[in-house]
């Protein structure tokens, strides 16, 4: 049985869409993140502890179950919008297309998650502007009080590695 090129392409897109958030969740290590600056936007991937969010752990086990994730998804998105910001010379940039994905084990994909991967894109108004990035989402558990972030600017080989914490939650990027 031959598969047409269109049917094959459609299958690949469908499979990628269905499994992309699960795949990304395993790519980002806990308490790490990336900011990739391109001409049209800043693409963010960051792994945050569940304990950084308030009132989402209904059973108080310190983890996020599938039911809790579904029930509190919109609250988590609102929290991300208010606690993770990026500014340029013109002010706050809009975080678009937020995707949330609980980080689960390959061996126990139904087990509750202690980390949540957040992906999104900040729309840039100017491609080469200086930026200020701030995160105010830190966990309550051991080793959940810092975030290690790597920012890169596409096409310039610029790389900025930094660590954020509750006491140092803001950083200026690419201020040359």
N, C-alpha and C positions, 0 to 999 in steps of 0.2 A: 504494500500500500504506500503510495507516494503522498508526501505532505507538500502542499503548495508553499511557496515562499511567504505568501501573505499569512497563511495559517501558522507557519512556523514563527514568524515575527510576532504575530498576535500572542502566541503561546509564551514566547520569551518575555514580552512586556507584561503579560498577566502574572506569570510566575515571579518576575522581579518585583512587581508591585505588591504582591501578596506577602512575599518573604523579605522585602528590603528592610523593614524596621527591625525584624528579628536578627538579620545579618549585621546591621549597623550596631546593634546593641552589644554584640560580642567583639566588635572592633575597638571600641573605646574602653580603656582601662579605668577602673574606679578612681575618682578624684583627679581626672585628667581631662584636657579639652584642647580643641584646636579652633583657630580663627584663620580662615583662608580669605585673604583680601583679593578680590578680582575687580575689574573695571566697573561692573554693574552692582556689586554688593559684597558683603562680608558674610561668609558661610561659616556657621558655628556648629560644632559638635562638642558636647560636654556631658560628662557623667557626674551626676549629682546623687548624694545619698537621700534615701527616702525620708530619713529623720530631719532633713532640712525643710520639709514641708509640714505645715500644721494642719491638724484635723483631717488627715487622710488615712491614718492607720486605725481603722475602726475597732480591730480586735487587740490593739496595743501589743502586737508581737514584734514590733520594730521592722516589719517588712510590709511589702505591698502585694496583696493577693490580686488575682485577676478581677475579682468582684470589686475590690477597693479601687483598682485602677479604672475600671469602667465607671464606677460611681463618682469618682472625684477627678476625672480627666479634665473637665472644664475649669475646676478650681486650680488645678496644677498649672494649666496654661495661663490663667490670670496671674498666678504667682510668678511665673517665669517672666511674663510681660512687665510686671512691676519691679522685680528684683534683679533682672539682668538687663543692663542698658548699654548702649553704644552711642556716643556723641561725636559729631564733627564740628567744624567751626560754626555751622548754622544751627546747631542744637541736636536734640534727640533724633535718632534714626529709628525707623519703624522695623520691628521684628516681624517677619512674614513667614507663613508656611510652617508653623511650629509642628514638629512631630515628636511624640513622646514614645519611648519604648522601654518597658521594664527589662532589666538585665537578668536573664535566667540562665541556669546551668544547662549545658548540652545534654547532661544525663537526666536532669529533672526539669524539663521545660514548663511544667505546671506548678512548680514550687514558687512560693512568694519571693519577691525580689527585694534586695536591700539597696540597689542602685537603679537609677533611672537615666537613660540617655535622652538628651534633649538636642534636637536638631532644628535649625532655622536659618533664615537669611535676613540680614539687615540691608535694606535698600540704601545704596550710596547716592548722595547728591553730587559729589565730586570724587573722581577716581583716586587722586593722590593726596587727599587731605589728611591732616593729623587726626588721630582718633583717641577717644577716651572710653575705656571699657570698664564696667563696674559689675560685680556680682555680689549680691547680698543673700546667698543661699548656702549656708554651711550647716553641716550635720552636727548632731549631738554626741555621736559615738566616737570612740578612739580612732584616730587617723582620718576623721571626717571634717576637720576644721581648716583644711587647706585645699586649694585647687592649683594644679600645675597646668599652665596653659602655654601652648606654642602658637604664635601668630606668624603668618607668612604673607608676604605681598607678592602676588604672582607677577612674573616678568622682571622683577628687580633683584631677585635672590636675597631679599630682606627677610630676616628671621628675628623674632623677638620672643625669648623664652622668659616666663615670669611665674611667680607664685602669688596667689591671692589668699587672704585670710579675713576673718572677721575684723581684725584690727587694721588690715591693709587691703581693702576691697576694691581699690580703683587703680588703674594704670594708664599712663599715656603711651600711645603707640605711634611709631613712625614720625616722630617730631624732629625731623632733621632740618 
